[in-house]
Amino acid sequence: MTLDRAVLLFAGFMILLTLALGTWVSGWWYLFTAFIGVNMMQSAVTGFCPAAIVFKKLGIKPGTAYD
């Protein structure tokens, strides 16, 4: 798995998780869902992604997601 795909997988998982938690635990979890969305937009504009930095330090190799 490449870094690009790992970030996409992690973001998708976190969105689904926080939506489920917002539905069944507390509506406050929707704020975290919004934070994830804002972070994804910020990453697309600036190229800075905190999750990518963490995954890179874990040894996941960079790649192109849509080749």
PDB file of N, CA, C, O and CB in Angstrom:
ATOM      1  N   MET A   1       0.843  -1.174   0.000  1.00  0.00           N
ATOM      2  CA  MET A   1       0.000   0.000   0.000  1.00  0.00           C
ATOM      3  C   MET A   1       0.888   1.236   0.000  1.00  0.00           C
ATOM      4  O   MET A   1       1.891   1.302   0.710  1.00  0.00           O
ATOM      5  CB  MET A   1      -0.959  -0.001   1.215  1.00  0.00           C
ATOM      6  N   THR A   2       0.501   2.206  -0.805  1.00  0.00           N
ATOM      7  CA  THR A   2       1.279   3.438  -0.886  1.00  0.00           C
ATOM      8  C   THR A   2       0.753   4.463   0.122  1.00  0.00           C
ATOM      9  O   THR A   2      -0.332   4.313   0.684  1.00  0.00           O
ATOM     10  CB  THR A   2       1.233   4.016  -2.320  1.00  0.00           C
ATOM     11  N   LEU A   3       1.547   5.495   0.327  1.00  0.00           N
ATOM     12  CA  LEU A   3       1.201   6.560   1.259  1.00  0.00           C
ATOM     13  C   LEU A   3      -0.118   7.233   0.874  1.00  0.00           C
ATOM     14  O   LEU A   3      -0.954   7.512   1.734  1.00  0.00           O
ATOM     15  CB  LEU A   3       2.323   7.596   1.314  1.00  0.00           C
ATOM     16  N   ASP A   4      -0.297   7.488  -0.410  1.00  0.00           N
ATOM     17  CA  ASP A   4      -1.520   8.152  -0.884  1.00  0.00           C
ATOM     18  C   ASP A   4      -2.759   7.337  -0.529  1.00  0.00           C
ATOM     19  O   ASP A   4      -3.743   7.861  -0.008  1.00  0.00           O
ATOM     20  CB  ASP A   4      -1.457   8.373  -2.405  1.00  0.00           C
ATOM     21  N   ARG A   5      -2.686   6.065  -0.819  1.00  0.00           N
ATOM     22  CA  ARG A   5      -3.834   5.196  -0.551  1.00  0.00           C
ATOM     23  C   ARG A   5      -4.061   5.004   0.941  1.00  0.00           C
ATOM     24  O   ARG A   5      -5.203   4.885   1.383  1.00  0.00           O
ATOM     25  CB  ARG A   5      -3.639   3.844  -1.220  1.00  0.00           C
ATOM     26  N   ALA A   6      -2.989   4.971   1.719  1.00  0.00           N
ATOM     27  CA  ALA A   6      -3.125   4.843   3.172  1.00  0.00           C
ATOM     28  C   ALA A   6      -3.842   6.052   3.758  1.00  0.00           C
ATOM     29  O   ALA A   6      -4.690   5.908   4.638  1.00  0.00           O
ATOM     30  CB  ALA A   6      -1.746   4.677   3.831  1.00  0.00           C
ATOM     31  N   VAL A   7      -3.504   7.238   3.273  1.00  0.00           N
ATOM     32  CA  VAL A   7      -4.163   8.456   3.760  1.00  0.00           C
ATOM     33  C   VAL A   7      -5.638   8.447   3.377  1.00  0.00           C
ATOM     34  O   VAL A   7      -6.490   8.778   4.201  1.00  0.00           O
ATOM     35  CB  VAL A   7      -3.471   9.719   3.193  1.00  0.00           C
ATOM     36  N   LEU A   8      -5.949   8.074   2.144  1.00  0.00           N
ATOM     37  CA  LEU A   8      -7.347   8.010   1.709  1.00  0.00           C
ATOM     38  C   LEU A   8      -8.132   6.975   2.509  1.00  0.00           C
ATOM     39  O   LEU A   8      -9.268   7.227   2.910  1.00  0.00           O
ATOM     40  CB  LEU A   8      -7.424   7.684   0.216  1.00  0.00           C
ATOM     41  N   LEU A   9      -7.529   5.814   2.738  1.00  0.00           N
ATOM     42  CA  LEU A   9      -8.178   4.765   3.517  1.00  0.00           C
ATOM     43  C   LEU A   9      -8.431   5.227   4.947  1.00  0.00           C
ATOM     44  O   LEU A   9      -9.519   5.020   5.486  1.00  0.00           O
ATOM     45  CB  LEU A   9      -7.326   3.493   3.516  1.00  0.00           C
ATOM     46  N   PHE A  10      -7.435   5.850   5.560  1.00  0.00           N
ATOM     47  CA  PHE A  10      -7.567   6.332   6.933  1.00  0.00           C
ATOM     48  C   PHE A  10      -8.647   7.412   7.035  1.00  0.00           C
ATOM     49  O   PHE A  10      -9.462   7.388   7.958  1.00  0.00           O
ATOM     50  CB  PHE A  10      -6.223   6.878   7.438  1.00  0.00           C
ATOM     51  N   ALA A  11      -8.656   8.353   6.098  1.00  0.00           N
ATOM     52  CA  ALA A  11      -9.656   9.426   6.119  1.00  0.00           C
ATOM     53  C   ALA A  11     -11.066   8.854   5.962  1.00  0.00           C
ATOM     54  O   ALA A  11     -11.982   9.246   6.685  1.00  0.00           O
ATOM     55  CB  ALA A  11      -9.370  10.454   5.002  1.00  0.00           C
ATOM     56  N   GLY A  12     -11.234   7.942   5.032  1.00  0.00           N
ATOM     57  CA  GLY A  12     -12.543   7.324   4.836  1.00  0.00           C
ATOM     58  C   GLY A  12     -13.004   6.551   6.052  1.00  0.00           C
ATOM     59  O   GLY A  12     -14.169   6.633   6.443  1.00  0.00           O
ATOM     60  N   PHE A  13     -12.092   5.796   6.653  1.00  0.00           N
ATOM     61  CA  PHE A  13     -12.423   5.040   7.861  1.00  0.00           C
ATOM     62  C   PHE A  13     -12.831   5.972   8.994  1.00  0.00           C
ATOM     63  O   PHE A  13     -13.823   5.725   9.680  1.00  0.00           O
ATOM     64  CB  PHE A  13     -11.235   4.174   8.295  1.00  0.00           C
ATOM     65  N   MET A  14     -12.067   7.046   9.191  1.00  0.00           N
ATOM     66  CA  MET A  14     -12.359   7.979  10.278  1.00  0.00           C
ATOM     67  C   MET A  14     -13.692   8.696  10.055  1.00  0.00           C
ATOM     68  O   MET A  14     -14.427   8.942  11.012  1.00  0.00           O
ATOM     69  CB  MET A  14     -11.230   9.003  10.413  1.00  0.00           C
ATOM     70  N   ILE A  15     -14.007   9.029   8.812  1.00  0.00           N
ATOM     71  CA  ILE A  15     -15.293   9.668   8.531  1.00  0.00           C
ATOM     72  C   ILE A  15     -16.437   8.719   8.868  1.00  0.00           C
ATOM     73  O   ILE A  15     -17.399   9.117   9.525  1.00  0.00           O
ATOM     74  CB  ILE A  15     -15.375  10.103   7.052  1.00  0.00           C
ATOM     75  N   LEU A  16     -16.341   7.473   8.425  1.00  0.00           N
ATOM     76  CA  LEU A  16     -17.398   6.505   8.728  1.00  0.00           C
ATOM     77  C   LEU A  16     -17.508   6.243  10.227  1.00  0.00           C
ATOM     78  O   LEU A  16     -18.612   6.127  10.760  1.00  0.00           O
ATOM     79  CB  LEU A  16     -17.141   5.194   7.990  1.00  0.00           C
ATOM     80  N   LEU A  17     -16.371   6.149  10.904  1.00  0.00           N
ATOM     81  CA  LEU A  17     -16.374   5.917  12.348  1.00  0.00           C
ATOM     82  C   LEU A  17     -17.033   7.074  13.093  1.00  0.00           C
ATOM     83  O   LEU A  17     -17.876   6.851  13.961  1.00  0.00           O
ATOM     84  CB  LEU A  17     -14.945   5.713  12.857  1.00  0.00           C
ATOM     85  N   THR A  18     -16.653   8.310  12.759  1.00  0.00           N
ATOM     86  CA  THR A  18     -17.221   9.450  13.476  1.00  0.00           C
ATOM     87  C   THR A  18     -18.693   9.665  13.136  1.00  0.00           C
ATOM     88  O   THR A  18     -19.453  10.157  13.971  1.00  0.00           O
ATOM     89  CB  THR A  18     -16.431  10.709  13.160  1.00  0.00           C
ATOM     90  N   LEU A  19     -19.104   9.305  11.925  1.00  0.00           N
ATOM     91  CA  LEU A  19     -20.532   9.372  11.607  1.00  0.00           C
ATOM     92  C   LEU A  19     -21.323   8.369  12.441  1.00  0.00           C
ATOM     93  O   LEU A  19     -22.402   8.688  12.939  1.00  0.00           O
ATOM     94  CB  LEU A  19     -20.762   9.113  10.109  1.00  0.00           C
ATOM     95  N   ALA A  20     -20.790   7.161  12.594  1.00  0.00           N
ATOM     96  CA  ALA A  20     -21.452   6.154  13.424  1.00  0.00           C
ATOM     97  C   ALA A  20     -21.496   6.597  14.885  1.00  0.00           C
ATOM     98  O   ALA A  20     -22.524   6.462  15.549  1.00  0.00           O
ATOM     99  CB  ALA A  20     -20.732   4.800  13.301  1.00  0.00           C
ATOM    100  N   LEU A  21     -20.379   7.124  15.381  1.00  0.00           N
ATOM    101  CA  LEU A  21     -20.353   7.599  16.767  1.00  0.00           C
ATOM    102  C   LEU A  21     -21.308   8.775  16.964  1.00  0.00           C
ATOM    103  O   LEU A  21     -21.943   8.890  18.012  1.00  0.00           O
ATOM    104  CB  LEU A  21     -18.926   8.007  17.165  1.00  0.00           C
ATOM    105  N   GLY A  22     -21.409   9.636  15.972  1.00  0.00           N
ATOM    106  CA  GLY A  22     -22.340  10.756  16.054  1.00  0.00           C
ATOM    107  C   GLY A  22     -23.787  10.304  16.076  1.00  0.00           C
ATOM    108  O   GLY A  22     -24.631  10.927  16.721  1.00  0.00           O
ATOM    109  N   THR A  23     -24.070   9.229  15.377  1.00  0.00           N
ATOM    110  CA  THR A  23     -25.430   8.708  15.324  1.00  0.00           C
ATOM    111  C   THR A  23     -25.807   7.984  16.606  1.00  0.00           C
ATOM    112  O   THR A  23     -26.903   8.183  17.131  1.00  0.00           O
ATOM    113  CB  THR A  23     -25.588   7.776  14.142  1.00  0.00           C
ATOM    114  N   TRP A  24     -24.907   7.144  17.116  1.00  0.00           N
ATOM    115  CA  TRP A  24     -25.262   6.270  18.226  1.00  0.00           C
ATOM    116  C   TRP A  24     -24.717   6.677  19.590  1.00  0.00           C
ATOM    117  O   TRP A  24     -25.185   6.165  20.607  1.00  0.00           O
ATOM    118  CB  TRP A  24     -24.802   4.918  17.925  1.00  0.00           C
ATOM    119  N   VAL A  25     -23.746   7.577  19.640  1.00  0.00           N
ATOM    120  CA  VAL A  25     -23.159   7.940  20.936  1.00  0.00           C
ATOM    121  C   VAL A  25     -23.507   9.378  21.305  1.00  0.00           C
ATOM    122  O   VAL A  25     -24.210   9.620  22.286  1.00  0.00           O
ATOM    123  CB  VAL A  25     -21.629   7.758  20.906  1.00  0.00           C
ATOM    124  N   SER A  26     -23.019  10.318  20.525  1.00  0.00           N
ATOM    125  CA  SER A  26     -23.240  11.732  20.822  1.00  0.00           C
ATOM    126  C   SER A  26     -23.096  12.546  19.541  1.00  0.00           C
ATOM    127  O   SER A  26     -22.215  12.285  18.721  1.00  0.00           O
ATOM    128  CB  SER A  26     -22.248  12.236  21.907  1.00  0.00           C
ATOM    129  N   GLY A  27     -23.955  13.512  19.385  1.00  0.00           N
ATOM    130  CA  GLY A  27     -23.901  14.379  18.216  1.00  0.00           C
ATOM    131  C   GLY A  27     -22.633  15.212  18.134  1.00  0.00           C
ATOM    132  O   GLY A  27     -22.304  15.736  17.070  1.00  0.00           O
ATOM    133  N   TRP A  28     -21.924  15.338  19.234  1.00  0.00           N
ATOM    134  CA  TRP A  28     -20.667  16.092  19.250  1.00  0.00           C
ATOM    135  C   TRP A  28     -19.620  15.469  18.336  1.00  0.00           C
ATOM    136  O   TRP A  28     -18.694  16.156  17.906  1.00  0.00           O
ATOM    137  CB  TRP A  28     -20.122  16.179  20.670  1.00  0.00           C
ATOM    138  N   TRP A  29     -19.749  14.183  18.031  1.00  0.00           N
ATOM    139  CA  TRP A  29     -18.790  13.524  17.138  1.00  0.00           C
ATOM    140  C   TRP A  29     -18.844  14.097  15.733  1.00  0.00           C
ATOM    141  O   TRP A  29     -17.874  13.972  14.984  1.00  0.00           O
ATOM    142  CB  TRP A  29     -19.055  12.026  17.092  1.00  0.00           C
ATOM    143  N   TYR A  30     -19.948  14.721  15.356  1.00  0.00           N
ATOM    144  CA  TYR A  30     -20.047  15.329  14.028  1.00  0.00           C
ATOM    145  C   TYR A  30     -19.050  16.471  13.856  1.00  0.00           C
ATOM    146  O   TYR A  30     -18.640  16.774  12.736  1.00  0.00           O
ATOM    147  CB  TYR A  30     -21.465  15.839  13.786  1.00  0.00           C
ATOM    148  N   LEU A  31     -18.660  17.103  14.957  1.00  0.00           N
ATOM    149  CA  LEU A  31     -17.631  18.146  14.875  1.00  0.00           C
ATOM    150  C   LEU A  31     -16.305  17.555  14.415  1.00  0.00           C
ATOM    151  O   LEU A  31     -15.574  18.182  13.648  1.00  0.00           O
ATOM    152  CB  LEU A  31     -17.455  18.845  16.238  1.00  0.00           C
ATOM    153  N   PHE A  32     -15.994  16.348  14.884  1.00  0.00           N
ATOM    154  CA  PHE A  32     -14.762  15.685  14.458  1.00  0.00           C
ATOM    155  C   PHE A  32     -14.848  15.303  12.983  1.00  0.00           C
ATOM    156  O   PHE A  32     -13.855  15.383  12.260  1.00  0.00           O
ATOM    157  CB  PHE A  32     -14.490  14.434  15.321  1.00  0.00           C
ATOM    158  N   THR A  33     -16.033  14.889  12.537  1.00  0.00           N
ATOM    159  CA  THR A  33     -16.234  14.601  11.118  1.00  0.00           C
ATOM    160  C   THR A  33     -15.966  15.850  10.286  1.00  0.00           C
ATOM    161  O   THR A  33     -15.311  15.786   9.246  1.00  0.00           O
ATOM    162  CB  THR A  33     -17.665  14.079  10.864  1.00  0.00           C
ATOM    163  N   ALA A  34     -16.478  16.985  10.752  1.00  0.00           N
ATOM    164  CA  ALA A  34     -16.240  18.253  10.055  1.00  0.00           C
ATOM    165  C   ALA A  34     -14.757  18.602  10.052  1.00  0.00           C
ATOM    166  O   ALA A  34     -14.241  19.091   9.048  1.00  0.00           O
ATOM    167  CB  ALA A  34     -17.047  19.388  10.707  1.00  0.00           C
ATOM    168  N   PHE A  35     -14.067  18.357  11.162  1.00  0.00           N
ATOM    169  CA  PHE A  35     -12.630  18.618  11.241  1.00  0.00           C
ATOM    170  C   PHE A  35     -11.875  17.798  10.201  1.00  0.00           C
ATOM    171  O   PHE A  35     -10.952  18.303   9.562  1.00  0.00           O
ATOM    172  CB  PHE A  35     -12.102  18.304  12.650  1.00  0.00           C
ATOM    173  N   ILE A  36     -12.259  16.547  10.029  1.00  0.00           N
ATOM    174  CA  ILE A  36     -11.608  15.690   9.035  1.00  0.00           C
ATOM    175  C   ILE A  36     -11.816  16.260   7.635  1.00  0.00           C
ATOM    176  O   ILE A  36     -10.881  16.305   6.836  1.00  0.00           O
ATOM    177  CB  ILE A  36     -12.156  14.242   9.115  1.00  0.00           C
ATOM    178  N   GLY A  37     -13.034  16.693   7.339  1.00  0.00           N
ATOM    179  CA  GLY A  37     -13.314  17.285   6.033  1.00  0.00           C
ATOM    180  C   GLY A  37     -12.516  18.551   5.781  1.00  0.00           C
ATOM    181  O   GLY A  37     -11.982  18.747   4.690  1.00  0.00           O
ATOM    182  N   VAL A  38     -12.435  19.414   6.793  1.00  0.00           N
ATOM    183  CA  VAL A  38     -11.654  20.647   6.663  1.00  0.00           C
ATOM    184  C   VAL A  38     -10.182  20.317   6.460  1.00  0.00           C
ATOM    185  O   VAL A  38      -9.507  20.955   5.651  1.00  0.00           O
ATOM    186  CB  VAL A  38     -11.834  21.546   7.907  1.00  0.00           C
ATOM    187  N   ASN A  39      -9.683  19.327   7.186  1.00  0.00           N
ATOM    188  CA  ASN A  39      -8.284  18.930   7.050  1.00  0.00           C
ATOM    189  C   ASN A  39      -8.008  18.383   5.652  1.00  0.00           C
ATOM    190  O   ASN A  39      -6.939  18.634   5.096  1.00  0.00           O
ATOM    191  CB  ASN A  39      -7.920  17.883   8.112  1.00  0.00           C
ATOM    192  N   MET A  40      -8.951  17.639   5.075  1.00  0.00           N
ATOM    193  CA  MET A  40      -8.771  17.121   3.723  1.00  0.00           C
ATOM    194  C   MET A  40      -8.736  18.252   2.695  1.00  0.00           C
ATOM    195  O   MET A  40      -7.941  18.216   1.756  1.00  0.00           O
ATOM    196  CB  MET A  40      -9.889  16.134   3.382  1.00  0.00           C
ATOM    197  N   MET A  41      -9.598  19.258   2.873  1.00  0.00           N
ATOM    198  CA  MET A  41      -9.586  20.399   1.951  1.00  0.00           C
ATOM    199  C   MET A  41      -8.299  21.201   2.096  1.00  0.00           C
ATOM    200  O   MET A  41      -7.715  21.621   1.098  1.00  0.00           O
ATOM    201  CB  MET A  41     -10.802  21.306   2.198  1.00  0.00           C
ATOM    202  N   GLN A  42      -7.855  21.414   3.324  1.00  0.00           N
ATOM    203  CA  GLN A  42      -6.617  22.144   3.577  1.00  0.00           C
ATOM    204  C   GLN A  42      -5.441  21.406   2.962  1.00  0.00           C
ATOM    205  O   GLN A  42      -4.545  22.032   2.398  1.00  0.00           O
ATOM    206  CB  GLN A  42      -6.397  22.342   5.086  1.00  0.00           C
ATOM    207  N   SER A  43      -5.432  20.094   3.063  1.00  0.00           N
ATOM    208  CA  SER A  43      -4.361  19.287   2.495  1.00  0.00           C
ATOM    209  C   SER A  43      -4.340  19.391   0.972  1.00  0.00           C
ATOM    210  O   SER A  43      -3.270  19.448   0.367  1.00  0.00           O
ATOM    211  CB  SER A  43      -4.515  17.829   2.919  1.00  0.00           C
ATOM    212  N   ALA A  44      -5.512  19.417   0.359  1.00  0.00           N
ATOM    213  CA  ALA A  44      -5.585  19.538  -1.102  1.00  0.00           C
ATOM    214  C   ALA A  44      -5.049  20.881  -1.583  1.00  0.00           C
ATOM    215  O   ALA A  44      -4.446  20.962  -2.653  1.00  0.00           O
ATOM    216  CB  ALA A  44      -7.026  19.358  -1.578  1.00  0.00           C
ATOM    217  N   VAL A  45      -5.264  21.932  -0.802  1.00  0.00           N
ATOM    218  CA  VAL A  45      -4.839  23.271  -1.200  1.00  0.00           C
ATOM    219  C   VAL A  45      -3.361  23.510  -0.910  1.00  0.00           C
ATOM    220  O   VAL A  45      -2.643  24.068  -1.739  1.00  0.00           O
ATOM    221  CB  VAL A  45      -5.678  24.316  -0.489  1.00  0.00           C
ATOM    222  N   THR A  46      -2.906  23.082   0.283  1.00  0.00           N
ATOM    223  CA  THR A  46      -1.542  23.412   0.714  1.00  0.00           C
ATOM    224  C   THR A  46      -0.534  22.296   0.487  1.00  0.00           C
ATOM    225  O   THR A  46       0.667  22.558   0.406  1.00  0.00           O
ATOM    226  CB  THR A  46      -1.550  23.767   2.162  1.00  0.00           C
ATOM    227  N   GLY A  47      -1.002  21.053   0.381  1.00  0.00           N
ATOM    228  CA  GLY A  47      -0.087  19.928   0.250  1.00  0.00           C
ATOM    229  C   GLY A  47       0.434  19.422   1.581  1.00  0.00           C
ATOM    230  O   GLY A  47       1.237  18.489   1.612  1.00  0.00           O
ATOM    231  N   PHE A  48      -0.009  20.021   2.693  1.00  0.00           N
ATOM    232  CA  PHE A  48       0.415  19.601   4.028  1.00  0.00           C
ATOM    233  C   PHE A  48      -0.638  18.686   4.622  1.00  0.00           C
ATOM    234  O   PHE A  48      -1.799  19.074   4.757  1.00  0.00           O
ATOM    235  CB  PHE A  48       0.659  20.823   4.949  1.00  0.00           C
ATOM    236  N   CYS A  49      -0.235  17.457   4.984  1.00  0.00           N
ATOM    237  CA  CYS A  49      -1.165  16.493   5.555  1.00  0.00           C
ATOM    238  C   CYS A  49      -0.522  15.834   6.769  1.00  0.00           C
ATOM    239  O   CYS A  49       0.442  15.083   6.621  1.00  0.00           O
ATOM    240  CB  CYS A  49      -1.579  15.429   4.504  1.00  0.00           C
ATOM    241  N   PRO A  50      -1.040  16.103   7.975  1.00  0.00           N
ATOM    242  CA  PRO A  50      -0.470  15.493   9.176  1.00  0.00           C
ATOM    243  C   PRO A  50      -0.494  13.962   9.145  1.00  0.00           C
ATOM    244  O   PRO A  50       0.452  13.321   9.602  1.00  0.00           O
ATOM    245  CB  PRO A  50      -1.217  15.981  10.392  1.00  0.00           C
ATOM    246  N   ALA A  51      -1.560  13.379   8.611  1.00  0.00           N
ATOM    247  CA  ALA A  51      -1.640  11.918   8.545  1.00  0.00           C
ATOM    248  C   ALA A  51      -0.547  11.354   7.643  1.00  0.00           C
ATOM    249  O   ALA A  51       0.018  10.303   7.942  1.00  0.00           O
ATOM    250  CB  ALA A  51      -3.023  11.478   8.038  1.00  0.00           C
ATOM    251  N   ALA A  52      -0.246  12.035   6.550  1.00  0.00           N
ATOM    252  CA  ALA A  52       0.809  11.574   5.643  1.00  0.00           C
ATOM    253  C   ALA A  52       2.164  11.589   6.331  1.00  0.00           C
ATOM    254  O   ALA A  52       2.988  10.704   6.105  1.00  0.00           O
ATOM    255  CB  ALA A  52       0.852  12.443   4.381  1.00  0.00           C
ATOM    256  N   ILE A  53       2.397  12.586   7.166  1.00  0.00           N
ATOM    257  CA  ILE A  53       3.663  12.659   7.905  1.00  0.00           C
ATOM    258  C   ILE A  53       3.791  11.465   8.841  1.00  0.00           C
ATOM    259  O   ILE A  53       4.851  10.844   8.923  1.00  0.00           O
ATOM    260  CB  ILE A  53       3.759  13.981   8.706  1.00  0.00           C
ATOM    261  N   VAL A  54       2.708  11.146   9.546  1.00  0.00           N
ATOM    262  CA  VAL A  54       2.732  10.008  10.476  1.00  0.00           C
ATOM    263  C   VAL A  54       2.948   8.706   9.721  1.00  0.00           C
ATOM    264  O   VAL A  54       3.784   7.894  10.118  1.00  0.00           O
ATOM    265  CB  VAL A  54       1.421   9.937  11.288  1.00  0.00           C
ATOM    266  N   PHE A  55       2.205   8.494   8.633  1.00  0.00           N
ATOM    267  CA  PHE A  55       2.357   7.260   7.864  1.00  0.00           C
ATOM    268  C   PHE A  55       3.751   7.142   7.261  1.00  0.00           C
ATOM    269  O   PHE A  55       4.304   6.044   7.189  1.00  0.00           O
ATOM    270  CB  PHE A  55       1.309   7.194   6.761  1.00  0.00           C
ATOM    271  N   LYS A  56       4.317   8.253   6.831  1.00  0.00           N
ATOM    272  CA  LYS A  56       5.664   8.233   6.263  1.00  0.00           C
ATOM    273  C   LYS A  56       6.682   7.805   7.315  1.00  0.00           C
ATOM    274  O   LYS A  56       7.605   7.046   7.019  1.00  0.00           O
ATOM    275  CB  LYS A  56       6.032   9.615   5.695  1.00  0.00           C
ATOM    276  N   LYS A  57       6.513   8.297   8.550  1.00  0.00           N
ATOM    277  CA  LYS A  57       7.406   7.902   9.645  1.00  0.00           C
ATOM    278  C   LYS A  57       7.228   6.436  10.012  1.00  0.00           C
ATOM    279  O   LYS A  57       8.141   5.816  10.557  1.00  0.00           O
ATOM    280  CB  LYS A  57       7.160   8.776  10.873  1.00  0.00           C
ATOM    281  N   LEU A  58       6.058   5.878   9.718  1.00  0.00           N
ATOM    282  CA  LEU A  58       5.820   4.459   9.967  1.00  0.00           C
ATOM    283  C   LEU A  58       6.396   3.572   8.867  1.00  0.00           C
ATOM    284  O   LEU A  58       6.340   2.346   8.957  1.00  0.00           O
ATOM    285  CB  LEU A  58       4.335   4.202  10.105  1.00  0.00           C
ATOM    286  N   GLY A  59       6.947   4.196   7.832  1.00  0.00           N
ATOM    287  CA  GLY A  59       7.629   3.436   6.796  1.00  0.00           C
ATOM    288  C   GLY A  59       6.822   3.137   5.551  1.00  0.00           C
ATOM    289  O   GLY A  59       7.262   2.353   4.710  1.00  0.00           O
ATOM    290  N   ILE A  60       5.660   3.735   5.410  1.00  0.00           N
ATOM    291  CA  ILE A  60       4.867   3.512   4.201  1.00  0.00           C
ATOM    292  C   ILE A  60       5.471   4.322   3.063  1.00  0.00           C
ATOM    293  O   ILE A  60       5.733   5.516   3.205  1.00  0.00           O
ATOM    294  CB  ILE A  60       3.371   3.900   4.426  1.00  0.00           C
ATOM    295  N   LYS A  61       5.683   3.671   1.955  1.00  0.00           N
ATOM    296  CA  LYS A  61       6.354   4.291   0.806  1.00  0.00           C
ATOM    297  C   LYS A  61       5.416   5.211   0.035  1.00  0.00           C
ATOM    298  O   LYS A  61       4.239   4.892  -0.134  1.00  0.00           O
ATOM    299  CB  LYS A  61       6.904   3.216  -0.128  1.00  0.00           C
ATOM    300  N   PRO A  62       5.923   6.349  -0.435  1.00  0.00           N
ATOM    301  CA  PRO A  62       5.086   7.249  -1.233  1.00  0.00           C
ATOM    302  C   PRO A  62       4.743   6.641  -2.588  1.00  0.00           C
ATOM    303  O   PRO A  62       5.441   5.758  -3.089  1.00  0.00           O
ATOM    304  CB  PRO A  62       5.790   8.592  -1.430  1.00  0.00           C
ATOM    305  N   GLY A  63       3.669   7.127  -3.159  1.00  0.00           N
ATOM    306  CA  GLY A  63       3.250   6.642  -4.468  1.00  0.00           C
ATOM    307  C   GLY A  63       2.198   7.556  -5.047  1.00  0.00           C
ATOM    308  O   GLY A  63       1.827   8.558  -4.435  1.00  0.00           O
ATOM    309  N   THR A  64       1.723   7.215  -6.213  1.00  0.00           N
ATOM    310  CA  THR A  64       0.658   7.995  -6.829  1.00  0.00           C
ATOM    311  C   THR A  64      -0.629   7.193  -6.754  1.00  0.00           C
ATOM    312  O   THR A  64      -0.673   6.037  -7.176  1.00  0.00           O
ATOM    313  CB  THR A  64       1.003   8.363  -8.304  1.00  0.00           C
ATOM    314  N   ALA A  65      -1.654   7.794  -6.229  1.00  0.00           N
ATOM    315  CA  ALA A  65      -2.896   7.078  -5.936  1.00  0.00           C
ATOM    316  C   ALA A  65      -3.688   6.708  -7.180  1.00  0.00           C
ATOM    317  O   ALA A  65      -4.401   5.704  -7.170  1.00  0.00           O
ATOM    318  CB  ALA A  65      -3.754   7.906  -5.035  1.00  0.00           C
ATOM    319  N   TYR A  66      -3.585   7.484  -8.245  1.00  0.00           N
ATOM    320  CA  TYR A  66      -4.496   7.285  -9.370  1.00  0.00           C
ATOM    321  C   TYR A  66      -3.783   6.989 -10.680  1.00  0.00           C
ATOM    322  O   TYR A  66      -4.203   7.465 -11.735  1.00  0.00           O
ATOM    323  CB  TYR A  66      -5.358   8.494  -9.540  1.00  0.00           C
ATOM    324  N   ASP A  67      -2.723   6.219 -10.622  1.00  0.00           N
ATOM    325  CA  ASP A  67      -2.037   5.816 -11.858  1.00  0.00           C
ATOM    326  C   ASP A  67      -2.768   4.697 -12.545  1.00  0.00           C
ATOM    327  O   ASP A  67      -2.335   4.231 -13.599  1.00  0.00           O
ATOM    328  CB  ASP A  67      -0.608   5.391 -11.569  1.00  0.00           C
TER     329      ASP A  67
END
